[in-house]
Amino acid sequence: MSRTKFNFLGPWRAFLPLTLILSSAMFTAALSLQGVQIWNGPLFSFREPSPDPTQATNQDRITRDVWITRAASKGIFNAFSETSATSSSPSNTSWAFGTLGNYATLTYTNWLGMLGGQSPTNLVGQSCVAHLFPDDVYLSVHFTFWGAGGAGGFAYQRSTPAPPNVWSGPLFTYNQPSPNPTQATNQDRITPDVWLTRATSKGLFNAFFETNATALSPANAEWAFGTLDEYASLPYTNWLAWLNGQSPVTLLGQPAVLHLISDNIYLSVNFTVWASGGTGGFAYQRSTPFQPVLFNSPTNANNGPFNFTYTAVPGTNYAVQTSTNLMDWLALNTNTANMTLVPFSAPLSSTGAKFFRVVQQPY
């Protein structure tokens, strides 16, 4: 009998870039509002070089319409829409003392209202949260310097957007069994707070937040035509605006990208079914998360089972699949992870090649 060893220099080398994958989404805090963005990414330090608010270098251009700056005196203001600080500056913002983790329970007011009559020098060292109205962004702000005595100038550290999570893993096919949006089986639970579903008519909605489709549905999601490779440059909008007056039937076969706003996740979507005439129902293929599997050292195929571990998000469903040709896959095991490193063991025959992959299942 021949002895076949599994090692990473043989069939694994060709296999790794394609299918040796683990679907694992690292989610940020679940949010409850359409379009809310929590910027919990790496800190950015801004220090105003000089108190000339007309110069771009002296403006912290946080978003396209919030440019924080300051003159030689008074407070900060928004150079995008203001020329000097007023009692309500900076425009398009509100502020609260506190941490970003508590953003939803803080009491927001304008910048001077937050100070409550104190000198801005008292801000140094205190944790604040800023809410930017136009884009519904919340970010942490920690002032580190405030120039007094007519010298102007200020400095702070603020949070930035979390890096995008691009789901480029294997495709998952979802076909709504029946148009009863209250049943979990009729919801594609993509993340803990995006459950796409549909009733007998109208469009998609997010059953986590919504009970029916509205003009802004699905909540916490926006769409664009295009491929995942170009996700960063696509023009995203809500479902109805994206359709632009056309029937959803026209979506069939068109590549699209779905942006899950609160978790900053991008995934590909290709609709394959859209039932009309009041019968409801839809189907699509969408991409899934992608992350390399963490393996234990494989053993000789004749010395018992092949063992490995894979990284997981506790509470998330995973399926271990196997193939002999990298095309046809058979599920060996499906389970809900209760730890971050999940062990798996499978018996191996003494001849031939066998491949494994791990994919995330719907919630």
N, C-alpha and C positions, 0 to 999 in steps of 0.2 A: 504493500500500500504506500502510495506516495505521501509525502508530508508537505503540507502547504503552510508557510508562515505568512502571517499578516504583519506587514511593516509599512512604515511611512515612505519608503523609498521605491516601493513597487506600485501596485494599483492605487494606493492612497495619494501618491503625488499628483496624478492626473485628476483625481477625484476631489481633492480639497477645494480648488477654486469654484467647483460647481455645486456640490450638494452636501458637503460635510458641514452642516449648518445647524445652528440652534436659534430658534425664534424666541427672542427675549426682549420685551419692551420695558424700558425703565421709565416709569411714568412719573410725572410731576404731580403736584397736588390737583385733585379733581376740583373743577370749578362749576359754578351753577349759573353762569350768565353767558348769553350769546356774545361771542367776540371778546370776552375778557382775556387779557394777556398778563400773565405774571412773569415779570422779568427776574428770574432767579439764576441767571448765568454769572460768569466771572465778573469781578468788580473792575470798574474803569475809573481811573483817577483823572479829574479835571482840575486844573489850576489856571485861573485867568491870567494871561501874561501881562496885560496892562488894562487900566480902566477906561478903554475906549470901546463902548458897546457897538459901534458901527462896523467894527472889523470882525470878519468871520473867525479869526483865530481867538478872539475873546468871547466867543459864543459856544456854549456846549450844545451842539445841534443834536439833541437826543432823538427826535423824530423829524419828519418833514415839516411839521408846523409847531414845534416847541424848541426854541433856541434860547437857552438860559444864559443871561449875561448880567453885568452890573456896571454902573458908572462910578465916578469917584466918591459918590455918597449915596445915601438911601439904600433900598433893598434890591433884590434881584428882580428881573422882569424878562418877558419873552420877546426877544428882538424880532421874531417873525411877524408879530402883530402889534408890538408896542415900541415906542421910541424912548420911553422913560418909565421909571417905576411909579405906580399909583397905589392907592389903597387896596386894589383888588389884584395886583400883580403877584406872580406872573400869570398872564392870561392863559386860559385853557388848562389850568392846573388847580389841584387842591392838595392839601397837606395835612399830615397828622404825625404826632409823636408815636413811635411804636416800631415793631419789627414786621418784616414782610410776611412772616408766617401767620400774623394776626390781621392781615390787611382787611379781611371782610368784616371785622368787628370794631375797627378804629373809627373815630369821629373826625371827619375831614372838614376843613375850612380853607380859606385863602391863607397865603403865607403869613401875612401880618396877624391874622386871627390866630394862627397857630402860636405865634410868638407871645401873644397875650400881653403886649406892652413891654416885654423884655427886650434888651439889646440883642441883636443877632449874634454878638460874640458868645452868648449863652448857648448857641446851637452847637458849638464845637464840642465834639465828643458824644453828642446825643444821637440816637437812632431815630430816623424819620422815614415815612413812606410818602411818596408823591404819586398822585393819580393824574394821568394825562388824559383829558377828556376825549380828544378827537379819535384816538385809537383805543380807548379804554384800557390803558396800560397802567399797571402798578409796579413801582420799582423802589428799592431801598435807597436812601440817601444818608450819608454820614459826613457832615461838615468837618473839615480838618483845619480850616483857616478862615478868618473873617477880618479884613483890613478896616481899621477904625481911624478916626481923626482926619477924614478927607482923603485918605490914601487910596481908598477903593480896593478892589481885589477880593477874591474868595477862592476857596478850594473845597472839593468834596470827593468822596468816593461814592459811586452809584453802581447798582447792579445793571446787567445787560441782558438781552434776550438769551434764553437757554439755547444751546446749539440745536439745530434742527435734527430730528431723528428721521432718517430716510429709510423707509421699509423696502428693501430690495430683495427680500427673501422669496421663496417659492410661492407660486400663485395658489390662492385658496378660492374655491368655488362656492358661492352662496346662492341658493335657490329657495326663495320663500315658500314654505310648504302650503300656507293658506293665508288669506288676507285678514287675519285676526291679529292686530298689532299688540294686543295685551298679552299674548303668549310668548314666552321666551324663545321657543323654537322658530317663531316668525320674526325674530329680531337678530340681525347680524351684530353681535356684541363685540365690536372691534376693540374697544378699550373699556375700562371701568365706567366711563361716562359718555360713550358714543355707541348707541344701540340703534342702528338703522332699521327702519321698518316701513310698512305701507298698509293702508286700509284698502277698501275695495275701489277707491277712486282717489284722485289728487296725487300729490307727490310724496317723496320720502319725508320722514321726520325722525327725530331722535327720541325714542321712547324713554330714555333716561330722564329727560327734562319735560317732554311734551306728550300730550294725549292725542294730538291730531296735527295735520299739516297746516302751517300758516305761511304767510308771505316771506317769513325769514327762516323757515325750516330748511334742512335739519339744523337744530341748534348746535353751536360749537363746531360747525363745519363750513368749509367753503371749497369751491370747485373751480377747475380750469381745464380747458382742452389742452392736450399736449402729453409728452412723455415724462417719466420720472427723471430722466437724465437732465431735463431742462426745468425742473421744479422751481429753481430759485428765480427764474425770469418770467414765470407765467403770471397772467393777470387773474387773480382769484376774486370770486364774488359768491353771493348766496345762490342757492339752487335755482330759484325762479329767474333771477337776473342772468344766470349762466345759460339757461334755456333760451332766453331772449324771445319769448313768445312762441317758440316751437314746441311741438309735442315731444315728450320724453322718448317716444319711439325713435326719433332721429338720433338718439344717443347710441343706439345699437351699433357695435363695431367701431366706435370712435374711441381712441385712446384718451384717457382723462387722468387728472391727478386730484386727489382729495387731500385737503389740509385739515387736520384735526387741531383746532386752534389752541386749546388750553395746554395740550401736551406737545405742541409744535411738531407733530408727526406728519410726514408726507407719504402717501402711498398711491400706487397706480390702481385705477379702476377701469374695467371694460365691461359695459353692460351687454348682456346676451339675450335678455328677455325683458319686455315691458308689456304687461297685459293691459289692454284697453277695453272699453265697452262696459265698465262697471264690474269687471271680474277681479280686478286687483292682481297683485303678484308682480314680482320682478326677480331678476337673477343677474349676477355679475361675477367676474373674476377680479380679485384684488390681490395685491402683493402683501406679504407678511414680514415681520421683523427678521433681521439677519444678524447672527453672531456666531463666531466659531465655537464648536464644541470643545470642551476641556476633556481630554482623554487620560485614563490610566494607561500604563504600558500594556500593550496587547500581548497575549500569550500565544504559544504554538497552538495551531488549530487542532492538533491531536491530543492536547493536554487538558481538554475540558472546555468550558465556555469562554467566550470572548467578553471581556469586561471593559466598561468605560463609565465615566460620569459626565453629566452635562449640566451647564449652568442654567438656572431657572429663577423665575420670579414666583415666590410662594403664593398660592391661591390661583395660579394660572394653569390652564390645561395644556398638556403637551402629548404628542404622539411620536413614538419611535418607529421609524419605518425602515424597511430593508429592500434591497434590490440586487439582482445579479447582472443587470445591464444598464443601470443608470437611467432607465426610461420607465419601467413598470415598478411601482412601489407598493409594498404590502405592509400594513400596520401590524406591528408586533405587540405594542403596548400603548395604552392611552391612560393617562392619569392626571390628577390635579397635584401639582408640586406642593409639598409642605416644607421644603428646605431649598436653599440656594444651590446646593450641589446634589444632584439626584443620581444614584447608582443605577446601572442597567447591566444585565447579563444575558447572553444569548448563546445557545449551542451552535457550533460550526461544523460543517462537513469537512472531510479531509481533502476534498478537491474543489477546484473552482474558486472564483472570486465572489465576495459578498461585500456589499456596501451598506452603510447606515446613514440615516439623517434624522434630525429631530425638528419637528415643526410645531409651532404654536397653534392651538385650536381656538375656536371662538369662545367667548366668555359665556 
